[in-house]
Amino acid sequence: MLIQLVLLVAILGLLFLFVRNKHSVRMQAGKRIGLVLFALVNVFAVLRPDDVTLVARWLGVGRGTDLLLYLLVVAFLLGMLNFYLRFQGVDRRLTDLARALAIREAEIVNRERGVLRAADPPEPYPTERPSAEGESSSGAA
């Protein structure tokens, strides 16, 4: 009984911190719904462990704890995939920023050396990546 109280307080505390987080506005609605559903399933599992065992047996798993472990592994893998994809996007944006900064610094240095005149327009830097469909922006309309 004491462990149930401790687990419920922990789950509700984490859920409160999640809802209260100022940066959670940027989180997608699907992720929010998924986390709330995950917390509700955890509350159910803590309060009714025998029912979890019945659901596990119905799904072909021996015990409720085994079912929860399998679900936890899937949730962990989804979280790691989400983290990896987010890190990939940040890495791409950082590379683009570093490239733009290097080009800008080179232009400034070349103007100071007299290689470029102050009236020379800067080279356009592409801000959009080419689409996967192979469409070009040649302006042929």
C-alpha positions in Angstrom: 0.0 0.0 0.0 2.8 2.4 0.8 4.5 1.8 -2.5 1.3 2.6 -4.3 1.1 5.9 -2.6 4.7 6.7 -3.4 4.3 5.7 -7.1 1.1 7.8 -7.5 2.7 10.8 -5.9 5.7 10.4 -8.3 3.5 10.0 -11.4 1.2 12.9 -10.5 4.2 15.1 -9.6 5.9 14.4 -13.0 2.6 15.1 -14.8 2.3 18.4 -12.9 5.8 19.4 -13.8 5.1 18.5 -17.5 1.9 20.6 -17.6 3.6 23.5 -15.7 6.7 23.6 -18.0 6.8 26.9 -19.9 8.5 25.2 -22.9 5.8 22.6 -23.2 3.8 24.9 -25.5 6.2 24.0 -28.3 5.5 20.3 -27.8 3.3 18.7 -30.4 -0.2 17.8 -29.3 0.3 14.1 -30.1 3.2 13.9 -27.7 1.2 15.6 -25.0 -1.7 13.3 -25.4 0.6 10.3 -25.5 2.3 11.3 -22.3 -1.0 11.9 -20.5 -2.3 8.6 -21.6 1.0 6.9 -20.5 0.6 8.5 -17.1 -3.0 7.4 -16.8 -2.0 3.8 -17.7 0.6 4.0 -15.0 -1.9 5.2 -12.4 -4.2 2.3 -13.4 -1.3 -0.2 -13.2 -0.4 1.0 -9.7 -4.0 1.0 -8.4 -5.2 -2.3 -10.1 -2.2 -4.6 -10.6 -4.4 -7.7 -10.9 -6.3 -6.1 -13.8 -3.0 -5.5 -15.6 -2.2 -9.2 -15.2 -5.6 -10.1 -16.7 -4.9 -7.8 -19.7 -1.4 -9.4 -20.0 -2.8 -12.9 -20.1 -5.5 -11.8 -22.6 -2.6 -10.5 -24.8 -0.6 -13.7 -24.4 1.9 -12.4 -21.8 2.4 -14.4 -18.6 2.5 -11.6 -16.0 1.4 -8.0 -15.8 4.9 -6.9 -14.9 6.2 -8.5 -18.1 3.7 -6.6 -20.1 4.6 -3.3 -18.4 8.3 -4.0 -19.1 7.6 -4.6 -22.8 5.6 -1.4 -23.0 8.3 0.5 -21.2 10.9 -0.8 -23.8 8.7 0.4 -26.6 8.2 3.8 -24.9 11.9 4.1 -24.4 12.7 3.3 -28.0 10.1 5.9 -29.2 11.7 8.5 -26.9 15.2 7.7 -28.2 14.0 8.0 -31.8 12.3 11.3 -31.0 15.5 12.6 -29.4 17.6 11.4 -32.3 15.4 13.1 -34.9 15.4 16.3 -32.9 19.2 16.2 -32.5 19.5 15.6 -36.3 17.4 18.7 -37.0 19.4 20.9 -34.6 22.7 19.6 -36.1 21.5 20.5 -39.6 20.4 24.0 -38.5 23.7 24.5 -36.7 25.7 23.5 -39.8 23.6 25.9 -41.9 24.3 28.7 -39.4 28.0 28.0 -39.3 28.2 28.0 -43.1 26.3 31.3 -43.3 28.5 32.9 -40.6 31.7 31.7 -42.4 30.6 33.2 -45.7 29.7 36.5 -44.0 33.1 36.6 -42.2 34.9 35.9 -45.5 33.0 38.7 -47.2 34.0 41.1 -44.4 37.6 40.1 -44.5 37.7 40.4 -48.3 36.2 43.8 -48.2 38.8 44.9 -45.6 41.6 43.6 -47.8 40.2 45.4 -50.8 39.4 42.2 -52.7 35.7 43.1 -52.8 34.3 46.6 -53.2 31.7 47.8 -50.7 29.2 48.2 -53.5 29.5 44.6 -54.6 26.4 42.7 -53.7 26.8 39.7 -51.5 26.4 36.3 -53.1 22.9 34.9 -52.4 22.9 32.2 -49.8 20.2 29.6 -50.4 17.9 29.4 -47.4 15.8 26.6 -48.7 17.0 23.1 -49.5 16.0 21.6 -52.9 12.8 19.6 -52.7 12.9 15.8 -52.9 10.7 15.9 -56.0 13.3 17.5 -58.1 11.4 20.7 -58.8 13.5 23.6 -59.7 12.9 27.2 -58.9 13.9 28.5 -62.3 10.8 30.7 -62.5 9.5 29.1 -65.7 5.8 29.8 -65.5 
